[in-house]
């Protein structure tokens, strides 16, 4: 949450010791991911002395977790860095049963104090359902590897505006020509305005 001056109550340099952190159940990143990510302001891992809370059992666990931030049940929320951005965008189009009163305050009453923490990711996420030992993985992985080298893969990444997060191949434009979205930037790489008004705070 942000204070009356727009400053984060838990800033990007905090090691979370003694803080209550809420994770959104059923959504990645999972709670154990907090042990793998690095604070991008200090270059260190978080202190293990935080209390982990799980927002679970609600129709929308993201909203439950956010409500805990608002009412002080939690000090911080461990969630994808584009979640609030995407929900606020949905709210602009009508809301679709979201608590838009809260999501529309993104960058005003609450903001992210850490972004670009991909230490919990080994690669992307591909879900395949099959019987154990069926050999599906041995079929699927080479197929994905082959597809990710194609022009069609590049076109899918372009269609969904994910050029800055997709794995690059020969069809991608030069890296410097791809605009990095704020929610994918490391916290120590955020550009002006150097405050939390965009919803993404810089290192303080």
N, C-alpha and C positions, 0 to 999 in steps of 0.2 A: 504494500500500500504506500501511497505518497502522502506526505504531510501537507499542511496548508501552504507551504512554500514550493511544493512540487518536488521535494527531495524524497528519495526512498527511505522508508523507515528501517529496512534491512538493505544496506548498500552492497555494491559489487565486491567489496573487499572483505565482507563478513565471512567467517569460517563456519558459521551456523552452529557453533557450540552453544548449547542451552536453548536453541531456537526450536519451535514446533514447525515441522515441514509436512505439508499434506501432499500425498501422491494421489493421482487420479486412477482408481482401480479400473482394470479392464482396458487401459490405454497405455501405449508406449509413450515415453520411456517408463519402464517399470521401476519400482522403488529401489531395487538393488543397483540400478544404474547410477545412483548418486555416489556410490562407492568407486565408480570408474571414471567419472568426469573430473576435469580440472577447472579450478577457478581461473578464469582468463584475465583477472586483474592481478592476482598474486602468483599465478603459476604453480599453485599447490593444490593438493587434494583437500576436501572438506574434513573438518574435525568430526570424528564419529560420535560426538556428544550431543547430537541433535535428537529430538523426539520425533519419530515418524508416525504420522496419522494417515489413515486410508479413507478416502472418500468413496464409499461403496454403498450400494443398495438403493440409489436414487435413479430416477428415470434418466437423468443426465448427471453423471458423476463429475463432469467438468464444472457444471454450475454449482453443485454441492461444494466442491473444493473452493470455488471462488467465493461462495457465500461465507465460508469459514475464514477466508482472508478478511472479508468485510466486517464480520462480527468479532474478530480477534481470536477465534478458536485456533487459527494457525498464523504464524508469522510470515511464512513463505510457501510457495506452491511449486512443485516439480512437475513441469508440463512442457509439451512441445512449444517452441518459441513462436510458431505461427498460429497457435490455437486462438488466442484472443483476437489477433488480426483477422482470421477467417470468420470467427463468430461475429465480430463487429461488421464485417462485410455482409454477412447474411442478414444481420439486423437492418442494414440500410435498405435491403430488398424486401423487408417485411417481417423478419424475425423468426417465423416458423417455430413457434412455441418456445423461443429462447427468452431468458430474462434480460431483455435488451436494455433495461434501465441500468444494469450493472455493466454489461459488455460495452455499451456506448461510452463508458467512462474510461476506457482504455487510453492511456496517455494523459489522463487528467487525475484520476483517483488511484489508479494502479498501473504498474509497468513492469517490464522484465529488467532484472538487474544482472543477468548472465545470459549470454547467447553464444552460439558457436561451440557448444560443448558436445562434441560428437564422440567422446571417449567410450560411450556405451555401444557404439555401432561397429560391427565388423565389416558388414557390407550392407546392402539394402535388405528389405524384408520381402520374401516371396512365400506365400502360403500355399502348400500343396497337401491335400488330404488323401491318404492312402494307407493300406495295411502295412504294419511294420514288416520290414524285410522284403517289400514288394519290388524294390529296385527302381522306384519312381525317382528318387533323388539322383541316381546314376544316369537316368534319362533326362531329367529336368535341367540339371546344372550345365551340361555341355550345350543344351539348346539355348539357355539364357546367355551363356558366354558368346555363342555365335550371334544371337540377335543383337546384343549390346555393341557389336562392331559394325552394325548396318546403318544405312541412311534412314531406314524406317524407324529405328530406335531414336535417332536424332529428331525426326519429325514428331514422334510421340512426346518427347521432352519439350519441343517447341510448342506443340499444341496446348500442353498443360502448364506452360510458363515455368518450366523447371530446369532451364539450361544451367543455372548456377548450382544445382544439386545433383543432376544426373552425372553418371560417369562418362567422361569425355571420350570421343572417338575421332577419327580423321575427318568426319563431316561437321564437327563443331567449329564455330568461329574461334579466333584467337581468344585466349582466356581474358585478356584485358578488354575485349569488346563485350563481354558478358557482364551485365550489371548485377552485382551481388545484393540481394535483398537484405534489409536490416536484420530480419530474424535469422539469417544464416551467417551474418558477420560475427566474428569474435567480439566480445565486449570491448576489448582494448583497441578495436579497429573502427569503432563507430565514429561517424563524421558529424560535423555541425548540423543542427544545433546541439550543443553539448549539454543537453538536459534530457529530461524524460518525456518531453512533450510528444515525441514520435511513438511512445510506448516502449522504447528501448533505451535504457539508461547507459551512459558511458561509464567507464571506471571513474570513481570520484577522487 
